[in-house]
Amino acid sequence: MPTTIESFVKTLESEGVDAGRKAAEKIEAEAKKKAQTIIAEAKQTGDQIIADAQSEAEKVKARMNSSLELATRDAILQLREKLSGQIDIVLKANVEKALNDETTLDQVLREVIPAYAKAGTKTEISISQEMKSRLLETTLRELAHALKNQDVQMNTRHSLAKSGFEYKIEGSTVEVSTDSVTSLLTEMIDPELQQFLAKATEAKA
């Protein structure tokens, strides 16, 4: 059967439509495949970004915790230093006042010297020239008389350049001054200060 121009045109049109449809389907399939690939890659990238962000957040948190611990430790050390300084100032002022008080010094001399004096020994007591008074001179005379009865020879000097007194016995020199008494009292207070700061640290934590 001879092919007419009309039928030939229809055939071309039909084949063209089929070819176009197939091409469109192919393009659509490839587009879907490409889109799925893009979505998968985007999800993978997003997951990695989230993981990196979480990791960095943990690092920042660790650094912050470390910095906080250091800051807390430094603050406690500074607090202890300031408290110790204030305690030292208060103690020195009160010790200085006590050692410059004739009545207090009289009592201390009467209690301390006999406690360390031993029979057959010599002791030398030094006080400052400023503390030379009728009361202390009387105290020292009575003390020398009492020690003599214990077979202890006592000499008195007024050569000390600070508050308090100094005594020598059996080759050893003991200083009862503002600095020495303050140092002793500070050592007694320090354990309580340590305990206070430890409790403060626990409460902070």
C-alpha positions, 0 to 999 in steps of 0.5 A: 500500500503506497504511503501518502504524504499525509500518512507519512506526516502522521507517522513522523508526528507519532514517532516524534511524540513518542520520542519526546515522551521517552526523552521527558521520562528519561530527563525526569528519571535523571532529575529525580536520581540527581535530586535524591543524590543531592538530598542524600549529600545534603543530609550527610553534610548536615549531620556532619555539621551537627556532629562538629557543632556538638563536638565543639560545644563539648570542647567549649564546655570543658574549657569553661569548666576548667576556667571556672575551676581555676577562677574558683581556686584563685578566688579562694587563694586570694580570699585566704591571703586577704583574710590572713592579712587582716587577721595578721593586722588585728593580731599585731595591733592587739599583741602590741597593745598587750606587750606595751601594757605594764600589768600584762607584761608583769603577769607574763613575766611572772608566769613564763620565766619560772616555768622554764628556769632550772636549778643551777642555771643562769637566765638573762631577761631583757626589756626595752628602756621604754618599759622600765618602770616602778611596776616592772622593776618591782616585778623583776626584783621579786622574780630574781628573788624567787628564782634565787630560792630555786638556785637560778641566777637572774640578770636584767638588762634594758637593751631590747629595741622592741615591745615585750621581753627576751630571755636567755636560758641554757644558751637558748634565746627566747623572744616574746615580741609582737612578731613572735607572738603574732606568728604563734597565734597565726599558726594556731588560727590557720587550721581553722581558716583552712577548714573555713575555706574548705567548707566554702569551696564545698558550698561553692561546688 
